[in-house]
Each structure stands twice: as structure tokens, then as C-alpha cells.
């Protein structure tokens, strides 16, 4: 039976290509054609490089034959040989200069110089005696031997099959991947920076560096930094990778130097290497994350001392960074420096500096006294500068204005950690204005006399300097004229304080990650990893450092608040221990929650609690003593010493005797006279005294 044929199915037509598929196919064809052209060019250039040594030897043989023939025809042997030798010397010098510029390793340079020398000697010799097969063979053997290293470097690799250009592989990123992703996701119409282009790719140790061309008049580095999270996604970066955007050092704005860090050079915590990080007036804070250089904190310039400001949220590593800056400064023998340390959190930020600093201030009152003492030193040194104008041995006057630290006149560096607390209108309603003014004055006027301050805070706004206002702005600007370091914070407002475009809330979550804001010309504003003092280092190094104190003249100028600083610090600790004990036992304040609620409302009705009672705290130091002398006209020096001791919070006869060097019995007599005859002192319980209030 004949088999029945099935009806043929009509051929299925392929689905039409979409516009995106057509574009992708055209792009792949263009990439394939470009790869073919690049391969052809590469092989052509490779052949030229391979033939170059042999072509040079062939030309050398022709030149020697022509010169020998000219010598025989003209009989001008001396002139031809001399000219040939001179030409060889000139060619050798030019070739050596070019090889030094183009050859990237010493071995190739040495082989190249030997090749040029051999060719010159061979040419002069064959010009004189004639070209023979032996001479040509000798040239070929020596020239080929000297060219082997070069030929190995320019060897043409085995040619494999040419495959169509694959799509960028997200697991194997390269320069083409970032350029393609930028064009597709960021610089495209509708992207974050439409019309922008990545150009001039350069491979660096940490990854790739580009020149980013932004659209003039429409885009800026600020727009780039504000969209950094989306740009990281557009480039397809992993958590460990990073992007560094800096103003381009050569191209006109708004060009940006963009570094894509694909191989982070700084992955782990950077252990502090020791006090040798202080050199030439700068402290090495740690390496930049791309491995190119180190971030430096400027302490001394040619003729002045500078301070700075550090901002960072909780856990960013701010206090550890302060320790790594301060300890090398304190240890320096070339730049003698005295360190004072105040902490708005009562000493908990850095117990190491609180214990080792020459002046430690853990309360708002002590911080006020510390800055007041610094003001006295500033005024003393300003007066010294104004009268130190005697001529030298040659009759010349030194009109240099500035400061250079010496053992007799060391620099004085004040550290105020958590500065927002003593300058808070709520937490320190009585004295925040005074502390703000003194800190601003030290930052502004202390540079030329070697007195400066470093402030640090978790506060991300001008509240770190006492809130908006002229003094706060002057304090901020004078500090940042020296140094600025911005660490991770959950609030993006910190960039307004530093006047930068980077968003600290987008910094990686890793201790010590910070951005250096450096106003020096040519310096980098780039992220780095700060050195970290481990527990072992904090136990080991402070005892090895010779922590300086003020010289006698400066110490006497600072007054009793400085001379009695150690006793006051111990009294503050004892008062803190007493308060802790009372709280644990449920004693002290009748209703402690009232104080907390009142403080939260703005301080109205809040109980003022300080580690030293109000009657014990030192009164504000007077740096113009005229009024004091008039009031105590009938007193002698012993009376005034007792009054000074009472002003700084020493309220019992025995501690007063120890502080002043006066016998304890005489102290009792002096206290009686100050009560009965002068009315300056009154009793404050059993065995204690206090100054009489003069408000009335």
C-alpha cells in the first residue's frame, strides 16, 4: 500500500529582533572587528620589533662596506676614520639617552648599551680593515646574543582562534568593564551623570584610574559625591572595593580623577608602628586606601604650630586616632611639646591620655581652667615676642614673626575630646560661652606662639563648637586651616562642617576609615585607614614616653590651677567615686529623674552636678591681676597663697599647707585672719573653708 505523505508544515519564521537586540548585535560585531584590527596591528608591530636588531646589523654592514670603499677611493683614511668614530660617539650618546627613557628595567638597559658599543667598535674596525665574512659572522653572533633578552620580551605569542568579544564578565572586572558599565548605567540618558565619560584608563597598584569628564556647567564633583552609592552600583563594585573621587590635578574643572580600587591595599586594621610616625613636624596617621602614600597630620610648619578638628560617630575610631597622633608628638625630641587633655565624657574616651597628659581635665570646670591657663601662656608669649627685639652681635635685628619649639619654650597642645559637651548650652549652661571663646582665641592667636588645640566630637553639626554663631564659625575655620579628618557618621551633615562633597554616612563600616581634608596645595583629599593602638601598645608605650611639663616660668604664669592640677585631678576622681557609691546605695539626689528630665527640656531647674561641689571649684583665673591687687592691698604673700589655694578648690588646712609650703598651724592663723579681718573666707562645715561670695 502506498504510504500516505504527511502534509508539510510551513517553515517557522524567526521572531523579529528587538531594537535592544539589534544594538547589542551591532555592538558585538563592532567589537569583533575592532579586535581583528587590534590583533593585526599588534602582530605587525611585533614583527617590526623582532626584525629591528637584524635590520640594524644589516644596515651596519652596508655602512661599513660604503665607508671602506670611500676610504680606498679617496685615500683620506684619517678623515673617514675620524668622522666615523665621531658619528659613532654621537649616535651612542643619543641612543643611550633614548634607552634610559624607554627601557623599564636595568637588564635591558645594560644589554642595549652593550649592543650599541659593539656596533660602534665593529663599524670603526671594519671601516679600517675592510668587511669580510668572518667580520659579518662575528657581528651576527655577538649582536644576536646581546639581543636575546630584547627578543624574548617582544616575542609574538602563539596566535589562537579569534572569538567574538564576550559580554563583560562581572566576576572578572577589568578596565573595559568599568567603561562599558559607566556608559550603560551612569553616563547614559536618564543616568545619574548623563553625558559624562570615563577616559584615559591607567592601571595602578590598587586597581584602575580614570579621567572622568563631567559636563561643564551642568555637573560637578558635588553631584558625583552625592550619588556615590548609585555610582558604586552602576560600576558593579563589591563590598571590599571602593571609589576615590578627587579633583583632577591637571585637567580643567569639572574633570575628576576617579580611582576604582579593585584590589584594596589596606584591608586589615593598621597597627600603630610606634612614635617614629612623627617626622619633620608631621604625624603619619596611616596609609591611603589605594596604597599610594600616607595621610599626614600637620603639627608644626616653618614658623607656627597648628591644630585641627576630628569628627566621627560612635565606633569610628576617633579616640584611637587621637592617641596615635598625640603620643608621637609627646615623644618627639626635635619638637618638644607639652600635652594637655580634656574629655567632655569625664575621661572615658581615652584613659591613657587622661592618665599621662601633663594637665588632665575631666569636668567642665576643669576644662574651663585648662583653657584659661592656656590663654595665660598665649598672653605671656605674645608679650615676650613684643619685647624680644634686641639686636644680635652684628647689630642686626631679627624681625621674624613665628614660633619654633625648644626645650625652654615648648609647644603646648590642648586636646579636647567630645568638645560638644563642654560647649553645650544644655549640659554646660553657665560656662559654654567662656570655653567657646577661649578655644576660639587659642585656635586663632596661639599659632604664632606655639599654643594650639585639637578638638574632636561625635556631633556632626556646628553644635560641636557651641552652635551657629560668629565664634563657632571662627573656631571651626581656624581649626580646619590646620587639619581636618572626617570619619564615618550616620549623619551626612558633617560634610557641611568640613565644606566637602563626600558623604560620611556612606563610608565603609570599618574602624579607622577616614577622609583627610587637607588645605595644603597639592595634598590629597582622600580616604585612609588610621593607625590603631592595640591594648598591648597602650600598655607598653606610654611608660616609655617622657611626658613633658611646662617650664617654671610658664608654669608660674599659668597660676595655681596649673600648679595644683594633680591634686585637683585626684580630688575630682575621689568625688566621682563618692558619687558612684551614693548612687549605688540609693542616696544622694532625692529624685534623680528630675535632673534628667529637666536637662532634656533645656536645663531649666536642672541640678548642677559636678565632680567637685560648687563651693570647691576653682574660680575663673584672672589674667589681669590689677583688681586682685587692689582688693588685697593690706595682705601679704602668705594670705594670697591661701586665697589662691581656695580658688582652685583646696578647702582644708592640711592640703592648703601641702600646696603652699606654709606650716599647717600658720595656715590656721591665716584662715582666721582672712575670716575676721578681711572677710574673704568663711567656714563650710567642719574643717573646711570657702571664699565669700562677692556678688552682693
C-alpha positions in Angstrom: 0.0 0.0 0.0 1.4 3.3 -0.8 2.3 5.3 2.2 0.4 8.4 2.8 2.6 11.5 2.9 2.1 13.9 5.7 1.4 17.4 4.7 4.5 19.6 5.1 4.5 22.1 7.9 5.2 25.7 6.8 8.6 26.9 7.8 8.6 28.8 11.1 9.8 32.3 10.8 12.2 33.7 13.3 10.9 36.3 15.6 11.9 39.8 14.7 14.8 41.2 16.7 14.1 43.9 19.2 15.8 47.3 19.0 17.9 46.4 22.0 19.0 43.1 20.5 19.9 44.8 17.2 22.0 47.3 19.1 23.7 44.5 21.1 24.4 42.5 18.0 25.9 45.6 16.2 28.0 46.3 19.3 29.3 42.7 19.3 30.1 42.9 15.5 31.9 46.2 16.1 33.9 44.8 19.0 34.9 41.8 16.9 36.0 44.0 14.0 37.9 46.2 16.5 39.6 43.1 18.0 40.7 41.9 14.5 42.1 45.3 13.7 43.9 45.5 17.1 45.3 42.0 16.6 46.6 42.8 13.1 48.2 46.0 14.4 49.7 44.1 17.3 51.2 41.4 15.1 52.6 44.0 12.6 54.2 45.9 15.4 55.5 42.7 16.9 57.2 41.7 13.6 58.8 45.1 13.3 60.2 44.8 16.9 61.5 41.3 16.1 63.2 42.3 12.9 64.7 45.6 14.4 68.1 44.1 15.7 68.8 42.2 12.5 67.9 45.2 10.3 70.2 47.3 12.3 73.1 44.8 11.8 72.4 44.7 8.1 72.5 48.5 7.8 75.7 48.4 9.8 77.3 46.0 7.2 76.2 48.3 4.3 77.6 51.3 6.1 80.9 49.6 6.8 81.2 48.5 3.1 80.4 52.0 1.9 82.9 53.7 4.2 85.7 51.2 3.4 85.1 51.8 -0.3 85.2 55.5 0.2 88.4 55.2 2.1 90.1 53.2 -0.6 88.8 55.6 -3.4 89.8 58.9 -1.8 92.8 57.8 0.3 91.5 60.1 3.1 91.9 57.4 5.7 92.3 59.7 8.7 89.4 61.9 7.9 87.0 59.0 7.2 88.0 57.1 10.3 87.8 60.2 12.5 84.4 61.1 11.1 83.2 57.5 11.6 84.4 57.5 15.2 82.8 60.9 15.9 79.5 59.8 14.4 79.5 56.6 16.4 80.1 58.5 19.7 77.2 60.9 18.9 74.9 58.0 17.9 75.9 56.1 21.0 75.1 59.1 23.3 71.7 59.7 21.7 70.8 56.0 21.8 71.8 55.8 25.4 69.6 58.7 26.3 66.7 57.3 24.5 67.2 53.8 26.1 67.2 55.4 29.5 63.8 56.9 28.8 62.2 53.9 27.2 63.6 50.8 28.7 61.9 49.9 32.0 64.4 47.5 33.6 68.2 47.7 34.3 69.0 44.4 32.5 67.5 45.6 29.2 69.4 48.9 29.5 72.7 47.2 30.1 72.2 44.9 27.1 71.2 47.8 24.9 74.3 49.8 25.8 76.5 46.8 25.1 74.8 46.3 21.7 75.4 49.9 20.7 79.0 49.8 21.9 79.7 46.6 20.0 78.2 48.0 16.8 80.3 51.2 17.0 83.6 49.3 17.6 82.8 46.9 14.8 81.9 49.7 12.4 85.2 51.6 13.1 87.2 48.4 12.8 85.7 47.2 9.5 86.0 50.6 8.0 89.7 50.4 8.6 90.4 46.8 7.6 87.5 46.0 5.3 84.4 43.9 5.5 84.8 40.1 5.5 82.6 37.1 6.0 84.3 36.5 9.3 83.6 40.0 10.4 79.9 39.7 9.4 79.6 36.4 11.2 81.2 37.9 14.4 78.8 40.8 14.3 75.8 38.5 13.8 76.8 36.2 16.7 77.5 39.0 19.2 74.5 41.1 18.1 72.1 38.2 18.3 73.5 37.1 21.7 73.0 40.7 23.1 69.5 40.9 21.5 68.1 37.7 23.1 66.8 39.4 26.2 65.1 42.0 24.0 63.7 39.4 21.6 62.3 37.4 24.5 60.4 40.5 25.7 58.9 41.3 22.3 58.2 37.7 21.3 55.0 37.3 19.3 52.7 35.0 21.2 51.1 32.0 19.6 48.0 33.1 17.7 44.8 31.5 18.9 41.4 31.5 17.3 39.7 34.9 17.2 36.5 34.7 19.2 33.7 37.2 19.2 34.0 39.7 22.0 32.2 38.4 25.1 29.9 40.5 27.2 31.7 41.9 30.3 32.1 39.2 32.9 31.0 40.5 36.4 33.3 38.1 38.1 36.4 39.2 36.2 36.3 43.0 36.2 38.7 45.0 34.0 39.0 48.4 32.5 36.6 47.6 29.6 34.0 46.5 32.1 34.0 49.9 34.0 34.0 52.0 30.9 31.1 49.9 29.5 29.1 50.0 32.7 29.7 53.7 33.1 28.3 54.4 29.6 25.4 52.0 30.1 24.3 52.8 33.6 25.7 56.2 34.7 26.6 58.3 31.6 23.6 57.3 29.6 20.5 59.4 29.1 18.5 59.1 32.3 21.6 58.0 34.3 23.0 59.9 37.3 25.5 61.8 35.2 24.3 61.8 31.6 26.9 62.7 29.0 29.9 62.0 31.3 32.7 59.9 30.1 35.5 57.8 31.6 38.7 58.4 29.7 42.5 57.7 29.9 42.5 54.4 31.8 45.6 53.8 33.8 46.3 50.6 35.8 47.6 51.4 39.3 48.6 49.1 42.1 45.1 49.3 43.7 43.1 49.0 40.5 42.2 51.4 37.8 42.4 55.2 37.5 40.5 57.3 35.0 39.9 60.9 34.0 36.2 61.5 34.4 34.9 64.1 32.1 31.8 65.7 33.5 29.5 68.0 31.5 30.7 71.6 32.1 28.1 73.9 33.5 25.7 71.0 34.4 27.7 68.6 36.5 30.2 68.9 39.4 32.1 66.8 41.8 29.5 67.6 44.4 26.8 65.8 42.2 29.2 62.9 41.8 29.8 62.5 45.6 26.1 62.8 46.4 25.3 59.9 44.0 28.2 57.7 45.2 26.0 54.9 46.4 24.3 54.6 43.0 27.6 55.0 41.2 29.1 52.1 43.1 26.1 50.0 42.0 26.5 51.2 38.4 30.1 50.1 38.4 29.2 46.8 40.0 31.6 47.1 42.9 31.7 44.6 45.7 31.7 45.4 49.4 35.5 45.3 49.7 36.0 47.6 46.7 35.9 51.4 46.7 35.9 54.5 44.6 38.1 57.6 45.2 37.0 60.8 43.6 39.4 63.7 43.6 39.7 66.9 41.7 41.9 66.3 38.7 45.4 67.7 39.3 45.9 68.7 35.6 42.6 69.0 33.7 40.2 71.9 34.0 37.1 71.6 36.1 34.8 69.8 36.2 37.2 67.0 35.4 37.6 64.4 38.2 40.4 61.9 38.9 38.4 58.7 39.6 40.2 55.7 41.1 38.4 52.3 41.2 40.0 50.3 44.0 39.6 46.7 42.9 42.5 45.4 45.0 42.4 47.2 48.3 45.9 47.7 49.6 44.7 48.3 53.2 42.3 45.5 54.3 43.0 44.9 57.9 43.4 47.2 61.0 46.6 49.2 60.7 48.6 48.6 63.9 50.5 51.7 65.2 54.2 51.3 64.3 55.4 53.5 67.1 56.4 57.1 67.8 58.6 57.3 64.7 55.5 58.3 62.8 56.3 61.9 63.8 58.8 63.4 61.3 59.6 66.9 60.2 56.6 68.4 62.1 54.1 65.9 60.7 52.4 62.8 62.1 51.8 59.8 59.8 48.2 58.8 60.5 48.0 55.8 58.2 48.1 54.7 54.5 45.6 55.8 51.9 43.3 53.0 50.9 44.7 52.8 47.4 48.2 52.3 48.9 49.6 55.5 47.3 51.2 57.4 50.2 50.2 58.1 53.8 47.8 60.7 55.3 49.7 63.2 57.5 48.6 65.4 60.4 50.4 68.7 60.3 51.7 69.9 63.8 54.4 72.4 63.1 55.2 74.5 60.0 58.2 76.7 59.4 57.1 79.4 61.9 54.0 78.3 63.7 52.0 75.5 65.3 48.6 74.4 64.0 45.7 72.4 65.4 42.7 70.7 63.8 39.3 69.1 64.2 38.3 65.4 64.0 34.7 64.3 63.6 33.4 60.7 63.8 30.5 58.8 65.1 30.5 56.1 67.7 32.8 53.2 66.9 34.6 55.1 64.1 37.9 55.0 65.9 38.1 58.7 66.7 39.7 58.5 70.1 42.2 55.8 69.0 43.2 58.2 66.1 43.8 60.9 68.7 46.1 58.6 70.7 48.1 57.7 67.6 48.5 61.5 66.8 49.3 62.7 70.3 51.8 60.0 71.5 54.4 60.6 68.7 54.1 64.4 69.3 54.7 63.9 73.1 57.7 61.7 72.4 59.4 64.0 69.9 62.9 65.2 70.8 63.2 67.6 67.8 59.9 69.4 68.5 59.4 69.5 72.3 55.7 69.6 73.1 53.6 69.6 76.3 50.2 67.8 76.0 47.1 68.8 77.9 44.0 66.6 77.6 40.4 67.3 78.4 37.4 65.0 77.9 33.8 66.0 77.8 32.8 62.5 78.8 34.8 62.6 82.1 37.9 60.7 80.9 36.2 57.6 79.5 37.2 58.4 75.9 40.9 57.8 76.4 42.0 56.8 79.9 45.6 56.6 78.6 45.8 60.3 77.7 43.8 61.2 80.9 46.5 59.4 82.9 49.6 60.6 81.1 48.9 64.2 79.9 50.5 67.0 81.9 47.1 68.6 82.6 44.1 66.3 82.7 40.6 67.8 82.7 37.6 65.6 83.2 34.9 68.1 84.2 33.5 71.2 82.6 35.1 73.4 85.3 38.5 71.8 84.8 38.2 72.2 81.1 37.5 75.8 81.6 40.5 76.2 83.8 42.7 74.3 81.3 41.9 76.7 78.5 42.2 79.7 80.9 45.7 78.6 81.7 46.5 78.2 78.0 45.2 81.8 77.5 47.7 83.0 80.1 50.5 81.2 78.3 49.4 82.8 75.0 49.4 86.3 76.5 52.8 85.7 78.1 54.4 84.6 74.9 52.8 87.4 72.9 54.4 89.9 75.4 57.7 88.1 75.1 57.6 88.4 71.3 56.8 92.1 71.5 59.9 93.0 73.7 62.4 90.5 72.3 63.8 92.9 69.7 67.3 93.4 70.8 70.0 93.3 68.1 72.4 90.4 67.8 76.2 90.6 67.9 76.4 92.1 64.5 73.8 94.7 65.3 71.1 93.1 63.1 67.5 92.8 64.2 65.5 89.6 63.8 62.1 90.7 62.7 60.9 87.1 62.1 57.4 86.5 63.4 56.7 82.9 64.4 57.4 80.1 66.7 59.9 77.2 66.8 59.6 74.8 69.8 62.6 74.4 72.1 63.1 72.7 75.5 62.9 76.1 77.2 59.9 77.2 75.2 58.0 74.0 74.1 54.8 73.8 72.1 51.6 73.4 74.1 49.0 71.2 72.5 45.5 71.0 74.1 43.2 68.1 73.2 39.5 68.4 73.9 37.7 65.2 73.1 33.9 65.2 72.9 34.1 69.0 72.7 30.3 69.3 72.1 29.6 68.6 75.7 31.5 71.4 77.5 30.3 73.8 74.7 26.7 72.6 75.1 24.1 75.3 76.1 22.2 72.5 77.9 24.9 70.5 79.6 27.1 73.5 80.5 24.7 76.4 80.6 27.0 78.6 82.8 30.4 78.3 81.0 29.9 77.1 77.4 30.3 80.6 76.1 33.5 81.1 78.0 35.0 77.8 76.8 34.0 78.5 73.3 35.6 82.0 73.3 38.8 80.7 74.9 39.1 77.8 72.4 38.5 80.2 69.5 41.1 82.6 70.8 43.7 79.8 71.2 43.0 78.5 67.7 43.2 81.9 66.2 46.0 83.6 68.2 48.1 80.7 69.5 49.6 79.6 66.2 52.5 82.2 66.3 53.3 81.5 70.0 53.2 77.7 70.0 49.8 77.1 71.7 47.2 75.1 69.8 44.2 72.9 70.2 42.8 69.7 68.6 39.1 69.3 69.1 37.1 66.1 68.4 33.4 65.3 68.6 30.7 62.9 67.6 28.5 65.9 66.8 28.1 66.3 63.1 27.0 69.9 63.0 28.2 73.3 64.3 26.9 72.2 67.7 30.3 70.7 68.2 31.6 74.3 68.5 28.7 75.6 70.5 26.1 76.1 67.8 25.7 78.6 65.0 27.3 81.9 65.6 30.3 84.0 64.8 32.5 82.5 67.5 31.6 78.9 66.4 32.3 79.7 62.8 35.7 81.3 63.7 36.6 78.3 65.8 35.7 75.9 63.1 37.5 77.8 60.3 40.7 78.4 62.3 40.9 74.7 63.3 40.4 73.5 59.8 43.0 75.8 58.5 45.4 73.4 60.1 43.9 69.9 59.8 40.6 68.1 59.3 39.7 64.5 59.5 36.1 63.2 58.8 35.3 59.7 59.9 32.2 57.6 59.5 29.0 59.1 60.8 25.3 58.3 60.4 24.6 61.9 59.7 25.6 63.4 56.3 25.7 66.9 57.8 29.3 66.5 58.8 30.3 67.4 55.2 28.8 70.9 55.7 31.2 71.4 58.7 34.2 70.4 56.6 32.9 72.0 53.4 33.4 68.9 51.3 31.2 66.9 49.0 31.9 63.4 50.5 29.0 61.8 52.5 30.4 60.3 55.7 27.2 58.2 56.2 28.3 56.2 53.1 31.8 55.4 54.4 32.5 51.7 54.9 31.9 50.2 58.3 35.4 49.7 59.4 37.3 51.3 62.4 39.8 53.9 61.4 38.4 54.6 57.9 38.6 58.4 57.5 38.8 61.2 54.9 41.7 63.6 55.1 40.7 67.2 54.4 44.0 69.0 53.8 44.0 72.6 52.7 47.7 72.4 51.6 48.2 72.9 47.9 48.9 69.6 46.1 47.8 67.4 49.0 45.2 64.7 48.6 41.7 64.8 50.0 41.3 61.1 50.0 40.3 58.2 52.4 42.8 56.4 54.5 43.0 53.8 57.3 44.2 55.3 60.6 46.7 53.5 62.7 45.2 51.7 65.7 46.7 51.3 69.2 46.1 47.8 70.4 45.7 47.1 74.1 49.2 45.9 74.2 50.6 49.0 72.6 48.6 51.3 75.0 50.1 49.4 77.9 53.7 49.3 76.5 54.3 52.7 75.0 53.0 55.4 77.5 55.6 54.4 80.1 58.4 54.8 77.5 57.4 58.3 76.6 58.8 61.3 78.6 55.7 63.4 79.0 56.8 67.0 79.4 55.6 69.7 81.8 55.7 73.4 81.4 59.0 75.2 82.2 59.0 77.1 85.5 58.3 80.5 84.0 55.3 79.2 82.0 54.1 77.2 85.0 54.1 80.2 87.3 52.3 82.2 84.7 49.5 79.6 84.4 48.9 80.0 88.2 47.6 77.8 90.9 45.1 76.0 88.6 48.1 74.5 86.8 50.4 74.2 89.8 47.7 72.2 91.7 46.5 70.3 88.7 47.5 66.8 90.0 45.9 67.4 93.4 42.7 68.7 91.7 42.6 65.7 89.4 42.8 63.4 92.4 40.1 65.3 94.2 37.9 65.0 91.1 38.4 61.3 91.0 37.6 60.9 94.7 34.4 63.0 94.3 33.4 60.8 91.3 34.0 57.6 93.4 31.9 59.1 96.2 29.1 60.0 93.9 29.1 56.5 92.3 28.9 54.9 95.8 26.0 57.1 96.8 24.1 56.3 93.6 24.7 52.5 94.0 23.4 52.8 97.6 20.3 54.8 96.5 21.5 58.0 98.3 22.5 61.4 97.0 19.7 63.0 95.0 16.1 62.7 96.2 14.7 62.2 92.7 17.5 61.8 90.1 15.0 61.5 87.2 14.0 65.2 87.7 17.5 66.2 86.8 17.4 64.1 83.6 14.0 65.4 82.6 15.0 69.0 83.3 18.2 68.7 81.3 16.3 67.2 78.3 13.9 70.2 78.4 16.8 72.7 78.2 18.4 72.8 81.6 15.7 74.7 83.5 15.6 73.5 87.0 18.4 71.0 86.4 20.6 70.3 89.3 24.2 71.2 88.6 26.2 68.1 89.4 30.0 68.3 89.0 32.7 66.0 90.5 33.7 69.0 92.7 31.0 70.9 94.6 30.3 74.5 93.5 32.0 75.9 96.6 35.1 73.8 95.9 35.7 74.5 92.3 38.4 77.0 91.2 37.2 80.4 90.3 37.9 81.6 86.8 41.7 82.5 86.5 42.3 86.3 86.3 44.9 87.1 83.7 44.7 90.9 84.5 45.6 90.9 88.3 45.2 94.7 88.9 41.8 94.3 90.6 43.0 91.5 92.7 46.0 93.5 93.9 43.8 96.5 94.9 41.4 94.3 96.9 44.3 92.6 98.7 46.4 95.7 99.3 46.8 95.1 103.0 47.6 91.3 102.6 51.0 89.8 102.4 52.1 86.9 100.2 51.0 84.2 102.6 47.4 85.4 102.6 47.4 85.5 98.8 48.8 81.9 98.6 46.0 80.7 100.8 43.4 82.5 98.7 44.8 81.0 95.5 44.6 77.6 97.0 40.9 78.1 98.0 40.2 79.4 94.4 41.3 76.1 92.9 39.2 74.0 95.2 41.6 73.2 98.1 39.4 73.7 101.1 41.1 72.1 104.1 44.1 73.4 106.1 46.3 70.3 105.6 46.0 70.2 101.8 46.5 74.0 101.7 49.7 73.6 103.7 51.0 71.0 101.4 50.1 73.0 98.3 51.6 76.3 99.5 54.6 75.1 101.6 53.3 77.0 104.6 53.1 75.3 108.0 49.7 73.9 108.9 49.5 75.9 112.2 50.3 79.1 110.2 47.6 78.2 107.7 45.0 78.1 110.5 46.1 81.5 111.6 46.0 82.9 108.1 42.5 81.5 107.6 41.3 83.2 110.8 42.8 86.5 109.7 41.1 86.1 106.3 37.8 85.5 108.0 37.9 88.1 110.8 40.0 91.0 109.3 39.4 90.8 105.6 36.0 89.0 105.4 37.3 87.0 102.4 36.8 83.5 103.8 34.0 81.7 105.7 33.6 78.2 107.2 32.0 75.5 105.1 31.4 72.7 107.6 33.8 71.1 109.9 37.4 71.7 108.9 36.6 73.2 105.6 36.6 76.8 104.2 35.4 78.6 101.2 35.6 82.0 99.6 33.0 84.6 100.5 30.7 85.4 97.5 31.3 89.0 96.3 28.1 89.2 94.2 26.4 91.5 96.7 
